[in-house]
Amino acid sequence: MSRFIKLAATWFGTGLSPWAPGTVGTLGAIPFYLALAQLPLWLYGVTVAAFSVFSCWVSGHGEREFGERDPGKIVIDEVAGYLVAMTAVPCTWKTVLAGFVLFRFFDICKIPPARYFDRQMKNGFGVVLDDIVAGIYSCVALHLLKGFL
C-alpha cells in the first residue's frame, strides 16, 4: 500500500522533480486530461469528482508516508485541480496551454478561499481543496477567454 500511495501522490514520480514539482505534476496531468476529454461532459464531471475525492484520500496518506504536511512532492492535487480547470473547455492545444498557465497562476497566487484551505486545513482535504479552487478560477477564466482561443 505504501508504494501505491507514493506512486499516486507523486503522480507517477512527477512530484519528485527537483525543479518546480507542482509545475511538472501539472504537466503530468495533461495526458490524463486528454484521455478524459473524450468522455461526455456528465461522465467527465463524475470522473473528476471521484478523482478529487480519491486525491484527498491519497494526499492524506501521502502526508503520513512522507512525514510532512503538504510536501511539494505530493502533486496529485495539481492533477485534480487541472482537471477541474479544463471542465467543459474545448480540447485544443491552445486551451490545454492556456489552462496550464492559468491553473499554475491561480495555484501559486492562492486567491481566497484557496489560501484558507492551504493554510488552515491540516489534512488531505486541505492539500487538494486549494487546487480545486484554483481549478475553478482557471475554468471560469478559460470560459471567459474561449472566444479568443
Beta strands, then each sheet from edge to edge (+ up, - down):
end
